[in-house]
Amino acid sequence: GMRVTHGFELHCDLTEPNRLQVNWDRNRFHLTELTSALCTDDPAYDEGQPRAGFDTFEGVGTGRYNGVDGYGIQFRFVDDGQPGTGDIAFIEVTDGSTVVMTVENFLVRGNHQAHRAR
């Protein structure tokens, strides 16, 4: 019943700039460092056009929760083509040992879009 929104520009290459912000129930998480990234092509999904060579992005990182450093995040974003109704988001924010927020669901609004690295 909780609305969670997210916006991102993420790369499979950790040396590229990576951005992710998650908002829920007057809270926000802002990624400051992506420490792990895995881009895979799951045969259960199809990113459609444009072809990216992968449809699933899994990541781990650290960041700020409501402006306080030292929080962790793990996430998985699935791009299942247009119009985005088959796209999936799993997000878990922790303070190291305690889960602050976790969600996994199909997107209600929006559209994940995988792109081939430049």
VOZA-131259 format. One record per atom (N, C-alpha, C): atom name; x, y, z. Coordinates in steps of 0.02 Angstrom, whole numbers, always signed. Each point is the difference from the previous one (the first is absolute). Layout:
N
("CA" (X Y Z))
...
***
This chain:
118
("N" (+40 -60 +0))
("CA" (-40 +60 +0))
("C" (+42 +63 +0))
("N" (+66 -6 +7))
("CA" (+43 +59 +2))
("C" (+24 +16 -71))
("N" (-3 +63 -19))
("CA" (+24 +21 -66))
("C" (+75 +13 +4))
("N" (+38 -32 -44))
("CA" (+72 +8 -4))
("C" (+16 +24 -71))
("N" (+38 +53 -6))
("CA" (+22 +24 -66))
("C" (+76 -2 -3))
("N" (+25 -7 -60))
("CA" (+72 -1 -9))
("C" (+19 +29 -68))
("N" (+59 +28 -2))
("CA" (+28 +26 -62))
("C" (+74 -17 -1))
("N" (+26 -14 -59))
("CA" (+70 -21 -2))
("C" (+30 +8 -68))
("N" (+67 +5 +1))
("CA" (+42 -11 -58))
("C" (+57 -43 +25))
("N" (-1 -64 -19))
("CA" (+48 -49 +25))
("C" (+37 -32 -57))
("N" (+63 -19 +14))
("CA" (+42 -31 -51))
("C" (+29 -65 +27))
("N" (+9 -49 -43))
("CA" (+31 -63 +19))
("C" (+73 +10 +18))
("N" (+30 +53 -25))
("CA" (+69 +18 +13))
("C" (+2 +45 +62))
("N" (+32 -22 +54))
("CA" (+2 +38 +62))
("C" (+38 +65 -6))
("N" (+42 +8 -52))
("CA" (+38 +62 -7))
("C" (-43 +56 -29))
("N" (-57 -16 -28))
("CA" (-45 +51 -27))
("C" (-39 +32 +58))
("N" (-24 +61 -10))
("CA" (-43 +31 +52))
("C" (-65 -40 +7))
("N" (-19 -14 +61))
("CA" (-62 -38 +13))
("C" (-43 +39 +49))
("N" (-63 +7 -18))
("CA" (-47 +38 +42))
("C" (-63 -42 +12))
("N" (-24 +4 +62))
("CA" (-62 -34 +19))
("C" (-30 +37 +59))
("N" (-63 +17 -5))
("CA" (-36 +29 +56))
("C" (-65 -38 +9))
("N" (-17 -17 +62))
("CA" (-61 -36 +17))
("C" (-38 +42 +50))
("N" (-65 +9 -11))
("CA" (-42 +40 +45))
("C" (-60 -42 +22))
("N" (-17 +6 +64))
("CA" (-59 -35 +27))
("C" (-20 +33 +66))
("N" (-64 +6 +10))
("CA" (-28 +21 +64))
("C" (+40 +56 +33))
("N" (+14 +53 -38))
("CA" (+39 +59 +23))
("C" (+72 -16 +18))
("N" (+26 -55 -25))
("CA" (+70 -20 +9))
("C" (+35 -1 -67))
("N" (+66 +4 +1))
("CA" (+37 -4 -63))
("C" (+68 -33 +11))
("N" (+21 -37 -50))
("CA" (+67 -29 -1))
("C" (+34 +25 -62))
("N" (+63 +22 +8))
("CA" (+39 +25 -57))
("C" (+65 -39 -3))
("N" (+11 -36 -55))
("CA" (+61 -39 -10))
("C" (+60 +46 -5))
("N" (+52 -14 +39))
("CA" (+63 +38 -6))
("C" (+55 -42 -32))
("N" (-4 -67 +7))
("CA" (+49 -44 -32))
("C" (-31 -67 -19))
("N" (+6 -17 -63))
("CA" (-20 -67 -23))
("C" (+61 -45 +7))
("N" (-5 -52 +42))
("CA" (+57 -42 +15))
("C" (-1 -66 -39))
("N" (-58 -18 -27))
("CA" (-6 -62 -38))
("C" (-55 +9 -52))
("N" (+14 -23 -61))
("CA" (-49 +4 -54))
("C" (+4 -64 -42))
("N" (-57 -28 -14))
("CA" (-4 -60 -42))
("C" (-56 +9 -49))
("N" (+16 -2 -64))
("CA" (-50 +6 -54))
("C" (-6 -67 -34))
("N" (-60 -28 -2))
("CA" (-11 -66 -29))
("C" (-60 +1 -47))
("N" (-1 -50 -42))
("CA" (-56 -10 -47))
("C" (-39 -61 +23))
("N" (-55 +11 +34))
("CA" (-43 -54 +25))
("C" (-48 -21 -56))
("N" (-1 -63 -19))
("CA" (-44 -21 -55))
("C" (-74 +9 +15))
("N" (-18 +11 +62))
("CA" (-71 +11 +18))
("C" (-23 +70 -18))
("N" (+46 +45 -17))
("CA" (-17 +69 -15))
("C" (+31 +21 -67))
("N" (-27 +53 -29))
("CA" (+25 +27 -63))
("C" (-2 +76 +4))
("N" (+59 +31 -2))
("CA" (+3 +73 +5))
("C" (-30 +36 -59))
("N" (-13 -36 -54))
("CA" (-29 +32 -59))
("C" (+49 +47 -33))
("N" (-25 +55 -27))
("CA" (+40 +50 -34))
("C" (+12 +60 +46))
("N" (+58 +28 +1))
("CA" (+59 -22 -36))
("C" (+31 -61 +32))
("N" (+32 -42 -40))
("CA" (+35 -60 +25))
("C" (+60 +22 +41))
("N" (+4 -27 +61))
("CA" (+55 +18 +44))
("C" (+46 -59 +14))
("N" (-24 -61 -12))
("CA" (+39 -59 +15))
("C" (-10 -25 +71))
("N" (-40 +36 +39))
("CA" (-17 -21 +68))
("C" (-69 +29 +17))
("N" (-34 -31 +46))
("CA" (-65 +25 +22))
("C" (-5 +6 +76))
("N" (+51 -25 +36))
("CA" (-1 +1 +73))
("C" (+64 +32 +27))
("N" (-9 +49 +43))
("CA" (+56 +35 +32))
("C" (-6 -13 +75))
("N" (+52 -30 +29))
("CA" (+3 -12 +72))
("C" (+57 +41 +28))
("N" (-13 +36 +54))
("CA" (+52 +42 +28))
("C" (-1 +2 +76))
("N" (+58 +19 +26))
("CA" (+9 +10 +72))
("C" (+39 +65 +8))
("N" (-18 +39 +51))
("CA" (+36 +62 +10))
("C" (-12 +29 +69))
("N" (+27 +60 +8))
("CA" (-8 +37 +63))
("C" (-27 +69 -16))
("N" (-28 +32 +52))
("CA" (-27 +66 -12))
("C" (-27 +33 +63))
("N" (-41 +52 -13))
("CA" (-30 +39 +53))
("C" (-74 -14 +5))
("N" (-22 -11 +61))
("CA" (-72 -9 +16))
("C" (-22 +62 +38))
("N" (-45 +39 -29))
("CA" (-23 +62 +30))
("C" (+59 +45 +20))
("N" (+51 +1 -43))
("CA" (+58 +43 +10))
("C" (+55 -27 +44))
("N" (-9 -61 +27))
("CA" (+49 -30 +45))
("C" (+39 -53 -38))
("N" (+66 +5 -1))
("CA" (+43 -49 -34))
("C" (+1 -67 +37))
("N" (+24 -51 -36))
("CA" (+14 -64 +32))
("C" (-54 -53 -10))
("N" (-45 +11 -46))
("CA" (-53 -49 -13))
("C" (+17 -41 -62))
("N" (-27 -59 -4))
("CA" (+13 -44 -56))
("C" (-63 -11 -42))
("N" (+12 -21 -61))
("CA" (-56 -16 -45))
("C" (+20 -60 -42))
("N" (-49 -43 -12))
("CA" (+7 -49 -53))
("C" (-64 +3 -41))
("N" (+7 -11 -65))
("CA" (-58 +9 -43))
("C" (+7 -44 -62))
("N" (-57 -11 -32))
("CA" (-3 -35 -64))
("C" (-55 +34 -40))
("N" (+19 +23 -60))
("CA" (-48 +31 -46))
("C" (-3 -43 -63))
("N" (-61 -16 -20))
("CA" (-11 -40 -60))
("C" (-36 +43 -52))
("N" (+26 -1 -61))
("CA" (-31 +33 -57))
("C" (-32 -53 -43))
("N" (-66 -3 -1))
("CA" (-36 -49 -41))
("C" (-37 +34 -57))
("N" (+34 +48 -31))
("CA" (-26 +32 -61))
("C" (-53 +52 +14))
("N" (-32 +22 -54))
("CA" (-51 +53 +3))
("C" (-68 -31 +15))
("N" (-44 +33 +36))
("CA" (+5 +68 +26))
("C" (+27 +4 +71))
("N" (+27 -53 +27))
("CA" (+28 +1 +67))
("C" (-42 -36 +52))
("N" (-58 -24 -19))
("CA" (-44 -33 +49))
("C" (+28 -68 +22))
("N" (+47 -29 -37))
("CA" (+32 -62 +20))
("C" (+67 +11 +36))
("N" (+21 +63 +6))
("CA" (+62 +17 +33))
("C" (-7 -12 +76))
("N" (+55 -20 +31))
("CA" (+0 -17 +71))
("C" (+54 +39 +36))
("N" (-16 +20 +62))
("CA" (+49 +32 +44))
("C" (+2 -36 +67))
("N" (+60 -19 +21))
("CA" (+12 -24 +68))
("C" (+50 +49 +30))
("N" (-16 +28 +58))
("CA" (+44 +48 +33))
("C" (-1 -16 +75))
("N" (+60 -2 +30))
("CA" (+4 -8 +72))
("C" (+53 +48 +27))
("N" (-21 +43 +46))
("CA" (+44 +48 +32))
("C" (+11 -23 +72))
("N" (+63 +1 +22))
("CA" (+17 -22 +68))
("C" (+46 +50 +35))
("N" (+2 -5 +66))
("CA" (+48 +40 +38))
("C" (+61 -43 +17))
("N" (+9 -52 -36))
("CA" (+55 -47 +11))
("C" (-28 -67 +22))
("N" (-40 +0 +54))
("CA" (-28 -63 +25))
("C" (-76 -1 +0))
("N" (-31 +58 -1))
("CA" (-73 +4 +4))
("C" (-28 +26 -66))
("N" (-53 -34 -24))
("CA" (-32 +22 -61))
("C" (-43 +62 +15))
("N" (+14 +53 -36))
("CA" (-38 +63 +6))
("C" (-61 -2 -45))
("N" (+8 -26 -61))
("CA" (-54 -4 -48))
("C" (+16 -55 -50))
("N" (-51 -40 -17))
("CA" (+8 -49 -53))
("C" (-64 -2 -42))
("N" (+9 -8 -65))
("CA" (-57 -3 -45))
("C" (+19 -43 -60))
("N" (-47 -38 -25))
("CA" (+9 -36 -63))
("C" (-68 -3 -34))
("N" (-3 +26 -61))
("CA" (-64 +1 -35))
("C" (+10 +19 -72))
("N" (-53 -11 -40))
("CA" (-3 +26 -68))
("C" (-9 +75 +4))
("N" (+25 +37 -49))
("CA" (-10 +72 -1))
("C" (-73 +15 -13))
("N" (-26 +48 +36))
("CA" (-69 +24 -11))
("C" (+1 +57 -49))
("N" (+51 +42 +5))
("CA" (+11 +55 -47))
("C" (+74 -1 -20))
("N" (+15 +26 -58))
("CA" (+69 +6 -21))
("C" (+23 -58 -42))
("N" (+66 -1 -14))
("CA" (+27 -48 -47))
("C" (+75 -4 +10))
("N" (+25 -59 +19))
("CA" (+73 -9 +1))
("C" (+24 -7 -72))
("N" (+57 +27 -16))
("CA" (+25 -7 -67))
("C" (+75 -13 +0))
("N" (+19 -60 -20))
("CA" (+70 -20 -4))
("C" (+29 +28 -66))
("N" (+62 +23 +4))
("CA" (+35 +25 -60))
("C" (+69 -31 -4))
("N" (+22 -14 -60))
("CA" (+67 -25 -11))
("C" (+51 +53 +20))
("N" (+55 -22 +30))
("CA" (+52 +47 +20))
("C" (+29 +35 -62))
("N" (+18 +62 +8))
("CA" (+27 +39 -56))
("C" (+74 -15 -10))
***
